[in-house]
């Protein structure tokens, strides 16, 4: 069950960050214009903040019920890999040899952390 919740966290966090990035195409959500605070919130930014906030609640649950030495590296790795693929497919960022090797090293580390679990 913890693994399903862990994947849910990674998906929510990745989706929230992607939506925040997509929504920030028009600039920062808040800016100072002539000394006044100007809001530039879009539906995409609000949806991103909502999903990221829900992911934080899921993360808090995971941390409270599982070993930190397991949850922190695995959740970080899952989100990093999710962002890597989202960056490639959605934002058309380049895959480099170093990034690909890095992803394999991250996945290898997660596997090593789980060998004796």
C-alpha positions as CSV (number, residue, x, y, z in Angstrom):
1,X,0.0,0.0,0.0
2,X,2.9,2.4,0.8
3,X,4.3,1.9,-2.7
4,X,0.9,2.9,-4.3
5,X,0.8,6.0,-2.1
6,X,4.4,6.7,-3.0
7,X,3.6,6.6,-6.7
8,X,0.5,8.8,-6.1
9,X,2.8,11.3,-4.4
10,X,5.2,11.3,-7.3
11,X,2.5,11.7,-9.9
12,X,0.8,14.6,-7.9
13,X,4.1,16.4,-7.3
14,X,5.2,16.0,-10.9
15,X,1.9,17.1,-12.3
16,X,1.8,20.1,-9.9
17,X,5.3,21.2,-10.9
18,X,4.6,20.8,-14.6
19,X,1.4,22.8,-14.3
20,X,3.2,25.5,-12.4
21,X,5.8,25.7,-15.2
22,X,3.2,25.8,-17.9
23,X,1.3,28.5,-16.1
24,X,4.3,30.6,-15.5
25,X,4.8,31.2,-19.2
26,X,3.2,34.7,-18.8
27,X,5.6,35.6,-16.0
28,X,5.7,35.3,-12.2
29,X,2.4,34.7,-10.4
30,X,2.9,37.9,-8.5
31,X,4.8,41.0,-9.5
32,X,5.4,44.5,-8.3
33,X,4.2,47.0,-10.9
34,X,4.6,50.6,-10.0
35,X,4.8,49.8,-6.4
36,X,1.6,47.7,-6.4
37,X,1.3,44.0,-6.1
38,X,-0.1,42.6,-9.4
39,X,-1.6,39.1,-9.6
40,X,-0.9,37.1,-12.7
41,X,-2.6,33.9,-11.6
42,X,-4.0,31.6,-14.3
43,X,-6.1,28.5,-13.9
44,X,-3.0,26.4,-14.8
45,X,-1.0,28.0,-11.9
46,X,-3.9,27.5,-9.5
47,X,-4.3,23.9,-10.5
48,X,-0.5,23.4,-10.1
49,X,-0.5,24.9,-6.7
50,X,-3.5,22.7,-5.7
51,X,-1.9,19.5,-6.9
52,X,1.4,20.3,-5.3
53,X,-0.3,21.1,-2.0
54,X,-2.2,17.7,-2.2
55,X,1.2,16.0,-2.9
56,X,2.6,17.7,0.2
57,X,-0.3,16.2,2.3
58,X,0.4,12.8,0.8
59,X,4.1,13.2,1.5
60,X,3.4,14.1,5.1
61,X,1.3,10.9,5.5
62,X,4.1,8.8,3.9
63,X,6.8,10.3,6.2
64,X,4.6,9.7,9.3
65,X,4.0,6.0,8.5
66,X,7.3,4.9,6.9
67,X,11.0,4.9,7.5
68,X,12.6,8.3,6.4
69,X,15.6,6.4,5.1
70,X,13.3,4.7,2.6
71,X,10.7,7.5,1.8
72,X,13.0,10.4,1.2
73,X,15.4,8.9,-1.4
74,X,12.7,6.9,-3.2
75,X,10.2,9.8,-3.4
76,X,12.9,12.2,-4.5
77,X,14.0,9.7,-7.2
78,X,10.5,9.1,-8.5
79,X,9.8,12.8,-8.7
80,X,13.1,13.5,-10.4
81,X,12.5,10.8,-13.0
82,X,8.9,12.0,-13.6
83,X,10.2,15.6,-14.1
84,X,12.9,14.3,-16.4
85,X,10.3,12.7,-18.7
86,X,7.8,15.5,-18.5
87,X,10.6,18.0,-19.4
88,X,11.4,16.0,-22.5
89,X,7.9,15.3,-23.7
90,X,6.1,18.5,-22.6
91,X,8.8,21.2,-22.6
92,X,10.9,19.6,-25.4
93,X,14.1,19.8,-23.2
94,X,17.0,17.8,-24.5
95,X,18.1,14.4,-23.3
96,X,21.8,14.4,-22.9
97,X,24.1,11.4,-22.3
98,X,24.9,12.8,-18.8
99,X,21.2,13.1,-17.9
100,X,20.4,9.6,-19.1
101,X,23.4,8.2,-17.1
102,X,22.2,10.2,-14.1
103,X,18.7,8.7,-14.3
104,X,20.1,5.2,-14.4
105,X,22.3,6.0,-11.4
106,X,19.3,7.3,-9.5
107,X,17.2,4.2,-10.4
108,X,20.2,1.9,-9.4
109,X,20.4,3.7,-6.1
110,X,16.7,3.1,-5.4
111,X,17.1,-0.5,-6.3
112,X,20.1,-0.8,-3.9
113,X,18.1,0.9,-1.1
114,X,15.3,-1.7,-1.5
115,X,17.4,-4.9,-1.7
116,X,17.1,-5.9,1.9
117,X,13.8,-4.1,2.7
